[in-house]
Amino acid sequence: MIMKIKLATFCTLILLVSVCISTDIESSDNNIYLQTVIKKAVENQSRPEKDRQRDIDRRPFEVMLFSGIKSGDVVADIGSAGGYYTRILSDIVGPNGHVYGFNGKEFARIFKSGNPTDPIAEERDNVSSVMGTFNSPVFSEPLDVAIIILIYHDTHLSQLNINSEAMNNALFDALKPGGTLIVVDHKAEAGSGLRDVDKFHRIDQLLVKQEVESAGFLFIAESDVLNHPSDMHNTMVMMPAIRGKSDRFIFKFIKPE
């Protein structure tokens, strides 16, 4: 009897080990496949030359890998502007996914030829170009992921009168339970709050975390791939000496299931 119990226990352990090994292999295969898809999207020669020249500073491969965005996902590129990330996302999510390139009416004065994401939507079946208000971004289907890259601080610019709290709440509602929000922006001095938004186009990362969490999101991870320790956080990010080399944070939040 004791021998049978030990044999059964041993068999159970073997089964569990086999399942774990199988799961690890499957996870590894999925990760390799995702890396291949992202690499292909970034290296797509149809991307504008001006975008590809910025890749060395913006590191889209690493940012997209950290985001976890995959084939079939529905993604909103908030503040898509000329579509630097919209095109990359379009290739990553593929024909079974969809990308919403969202631009705010608050920036209409700088879009001299209309919504700059429109031409991308005309070229790509899985892209929709949306012009709305940052106070209430709306999409025609629930989102798997929303990204806000280098524009969150702009929602606090004094001349635009954007309600960032309303925006965060709207994005929370737009995402599926378990959905992801990615925020990338230029770091300001820790504890500075909104002090340097207008002057330097930088924002305190602690404030961003607090604001997003206040909308109901859970902070789950950050990446240091865009860190630049030599940046003293006291320079306008558009200045030639610092442009593309500012110290940036990358935060990942989820909407609880």
N, C-alpha and C positions, 0 to 999 in steps of 0.2 A: 504493500500500500504506500509506504514511504517512498519507494523507488518510483512508483507511478506519479506521485505528486511532484517529486523532483524533476522527473522527465517532462511533465506538463509545464512546470515553471520554466525549465530550460527552453522548451519549444516556444513559449510565450516571449521570452527574452530575445530569442533568435528572430521571431516575427517582428517585434518592436524595432530591433536594430535594422532589419531589412526595410521596414517602412521609413525609418529615419534616413537611411542612406538613399532610398529612392526619392524622398522629398528633397533632400539636399541636392541631388543631381538635377532634379526637375527645376529647383530654384536657380541653380547655377546656369542651366541651359537657358532659362527665361532671361536671366541677367545678361548673358552673352548676346542673346538675340536682341534685347533692348538696346544694348550698346551699339550693335551693328546698325540698327535702324536709326539711332540718333546720329551716329557718325555719317551715315549716308545722307541724312537730312541736312546736316551742317555743311557737308562737302558738295551739296547740289550746286552745280555750276550755273544754274538758272537764277540763283540768288543774285541780287544787284552787287556789283563790284564794291560799292561803298559799304555795303553790309559786311561782305566777306573780309574787308580790310579791318573791320572793327572786331573781328572774332578773337584776335589775340588778346585784346583787353577785356572783352565781355565774356569770354570762355563759355559759349553756349552749350558745348557738349557736357561740361561738368554741371552747369546749372540745370539742364534738362534731365540729366541722369539723377540728380538729387531730387528733382520734382516728382519723379515716379510716373510721369505722364507716359501712357502707352497706347498701343494700337486700339482703336475703337472708342477712346475717351472723347467726351464732349468738354471742350475747354474754352474759357473766355480769356482773351488777352486784353486786359483792362488798360486803356491808354496805349493802344497798339500803334498809334501814329502811322509811320510809313510801313509798318509791318515787318520789322526786323525779326521778331519772334513769330509773327503770324505765319510766315512762310515755313519756318522750321517746324512749327507745331503741325501745320497742314500735312507735311510729309510723315511726321511721327504717328499721328492718329490714324492716318490712312483713309481709305474710302468708306470704312465702317464707322469712322469717328467724325467729329465736326469741330470747327474752330470759329468762334465769334470774335472778330476784330472790333473791339469797342473803343470809340473815341467820344469824348465829352463835348457837348455844345459849348461848354465854358472855354474851350480852346479854338472855337471856330474862327476867330480873328486871325490866327496864324496859319489856318488851312486855306490858302489863297485859291486853290483849285478844287474845293470841296473836300469830302471825306477822303483822306489819303489811302484808306484801306479798300476803297471801292474797286480800283483796278485789280487788286489781288482776288477779290470775290468773283470778279468777272472771268478770271483765268482759271480759278480752282473751284470745282464743284463742292468741295467739303469746307468752304469758307463762306461765312456771311459777314458783311460789313454793317456795323450798327453805329448810328449816331444818336446818342441819348444824353442824359445828364448824369454826372457822377453821383448826384444825390440819390438817384434811383435807377441804377443799371438793371435793365429787364431783358430776359432772353426767352425764346420760344420753347425751351425744353430745360429740364434740370441739368445742372453742370456736374461733371466729375471733378474738375479742377478749375480754379481761377488763378491767374497770375497778375501781379502788379509790379512791374519792373521799372525802377528808377523814376517813378511818377507818384508814389504815395505822398512824398513831401509836398508835391504840387497841390494836393488837395487841401493843404493848409496855407497856400499863398493868400495873403490878405486881400489882393485885388480880385480874386476869383469867387469869393463867398461860397465855397463848397462846404457842405456839411459832411465831414469825414465819418462821423458817427452814423449818419443815415446811410452812407455808402457801405460801411462795414455790415450794417444790419441787413441791407438789401442783398449783399453778396452771401451772407449767411443763409438767407431765405432761398437764394438761387441755387445753392449747392445741394446735392443729394446728401442724406445722412452718410457720414464717413468720407465725404468729399474733402478735397485739399485746397488750401489757399497758400500761395507762395508770394512772399513779399521780398523784393530786393531794393535796397536804396543806399544812398550815400550817408555815411556815418557823420554825426555831429559829436561834439564833446559830450561825454556821458553826463547826464543830469541837466543838460541845457534846454530840454524841452523843445519848444518851437522857436527859440531865440534866433537860430541861424537859418531858418527856412527861407525867408525873403532875401537875406543878405548873401548867403553862401549856397543855397539850394541843398542844404543838408538837414537831417532830422535825427533827433536822439532815438536810438534804437529801443531803449527802454520804454519810451513813450509809445512807440509804435506797437510794441508787444502788449502794453496795457490797453491801448485803444482797441486792438483786434480781439483780445481776450474778453473785453467788456461786451462785445457783440455776441459772445457765446462760444467762440472758437477755443480750442485747446492747442497750446504751443507744444510741438512734439520734437522739433529738431532744428538745428542751424548748421550752416556750412561756412567754412573759412576760405573757400577757393577764391573769393574776391577780396580777401584781406590784403591791405597794403600798409604794413606797420610804419613805413616812413612818412605817411600822410599825417600831418599834425592836426587835421580837422579844422583848420583856421583859414582856408582858402576857398574862394568861389570855385565850384567844380568844373565850370566851363573855361577856366583860365588855361592857356596852352600848356603850362608846366605841369598841371595836375589832371587835365582832361584824359579820361580813360584809365587813370591810375589812382583814382580816389579810393579810399578805404570803404568797402561796401559790406553790408550784412545781408545774409540770405536766411530768411525765416520760413519754416514750414508749420502750418496750422491745420487742424482737421475740425470738421463739424462733427460733434459726437453722434453716434448712431442711436 
